[in-house]
Every structure is written in C-alpha cells, then in structure tokens.
C-alpha cells in the first residue's frame, strides 16, 4: 500500500478522499509537524516511508534536485497544482494507481 504524507499547504480534506481510494494518508496536523521547515517535512515523509504531497513546487523541486545530486533516497514527491480537493484526489489516485510503493521511490510527479 502506498502511504502519502501531506505538507501543511495541502487541504486536510484530501485525507478522507484518498483513504477512500485505498491510500494511507498522514497530515502535518496528525503528526504534529505544523510549522516545520520544508527539509524537516520531507525528511519526516522519508522516515515514515511516504510519498510526499505538496503545492510548494519551487522549494521541493530544489530539494528534489539536491536529492538527485546527493543520491538521497526518498519515496516520491508529488507537486500538485492548486485545484478543487476532489479533482486533486482524483488526479493523485489516477497517477499512483499505476505504481507500487517500490516504483514511486526517487520519482517526481506533477499533478
């Protein structure tokens, strides 16, 4: 099962929508990570074995580039455009349904 860790900029309503589609979803609120730095957030997602979901494209593209250059392992990053939470859940589900936990490793997804 693919687990998803949502950055604090992602609407918490995404959690029940993605859970209904069979994903395990953690939020920054659930995990008491509100206010943590971008690096702390992604490190936490890695520690938990989760794909990281955010709307913060610029910062996480930079971190992804850093991961590539340093060969840092991660479980995937989803950079999502802002749209209705229902549309976002549909798009994420569609993309991740084509993957396994193993195949998301090291990947960058745009939805």
C-alpha positions in Angstrom: 0.0 0.0 0.0 1.2 3.5 -0.9 1.3 5.9 2.0 1.1 9.7 1.4 2.3 12.4 3.7 0.6 15.8 3.1 2.5 19.1 3.5 0.7 21.7 5.6 -0.3 23.6 2.5 -2.5 20.8 1.3 -6.2 20.9 2.4 -6.8 18.3 5.1 -10.0 17.2 3.3 -7.7 15.3 0.9 -7.1 12.7 3.6 -10.5 11.1 3.7 -10.8 11.3 -0.1 -7.5 9.5 -0.7 -8.2 7.0 2.1 -11.5 6.1 0.4 -9.4 5.2 -2.6 -7.2 2.8 -0.6 -4.2 5.0 0.4 -2.8 5.5 3.8 -2.6 9.3 4.4 -0.8 11.3 7.1 -1.0 15.0 7.5 1.2 17.5 9.2 -1.6 18.1 11.7 -1.9 14.4 12.5 1.8 14.1 13.0 2.3 17.4 15.0 4.6 18.7 12.3 2.9 22.1 11.6 5.4 24.9 11.2 8.4 22.5 10.5 10.8 23.5 7.7 10.5 22.1 4.2 13.5 19.9 4.8 12.1 18.6 8.1 8.8 17.8 6.4 10.4 15.8 3.6 12.7 14.1 6.0 9.7 13.1 8.1 8.0 11.7 5.0 11.1 9.7 4.2 11.3 8.4 7.8 7.6 7.3 7.5 8.1 5.7 4.1 5.6 8.1 2.4 5.2 9.8 -0.9 5.3 13.5 -0.1 2.4 15.7 -1.4 2.8 19.5 -1.6 1.7 22.5 -3.6 5.1 24.1 -2.9 6.6 23.5 -6.3 9.7 25.8 -6.2 11.1 24.6 -2.8 10.5 20.9 -3.4 11.9 21.0 -7.0 15.1 22.4 -5.4 15.1 19.7 -2.7 14.5 17.0 -5.4 17.5 18.3 -7.4 19.5 18.1 -4.2 18.4 14.6 -3.6 19.4 13.6 -7.1 22.9 15.2 -6.8 23.5 13.6 -3.4 21.8 10.3 -4.3 19.4 10.7 -1.4 16.7 8.0 -1.2 13.0 9.0 -0.9 9.6 7.5 -1.6 8.5 10.1 -4.2 7.3 13.6 -4.3 4.0 14.8 -5.8 3.9 18.5 -6.8 0.3 19.4 -7.1 -1.3 22.4 -8.8 -4.0 24.1 -6.7 -7.4 22.9 -7.7 -10.5 21.6 -6.0 -9.7 18.9 -3.4 -11.9 16.4 -5.2 -10.1 16.9 -8.5 -6.8 16.7 -6.8 -7.7 13.4 -5.1 -8.9 12.0 -8.4 -5.6 13.0 -10.2 -3.4 11.7 -7.4 -5.3 8.4 -7.3 -5.1 8.1 -11.1 -1.3 8.6 -11.0 -0.5 6.5 -8.0 -2.8 3.6 -9.1 -0.2 2.9 -11.8 2.5 2.5 -9.2 3.7 0.4 -6.3 5.4 1.7 -3.2 8.6 0.5 -4.7 8.1 2.2 -8.1 7.4 5.6 -6.5 10.9 5.7 -5.0 13.0 8.5 -6.3 10.2 9.8 -8.6 8.9 13.3 -9.0 5.2 13.6 -10.1 3.3 16.6 -11.3 -0.5 16.6 -10.9 
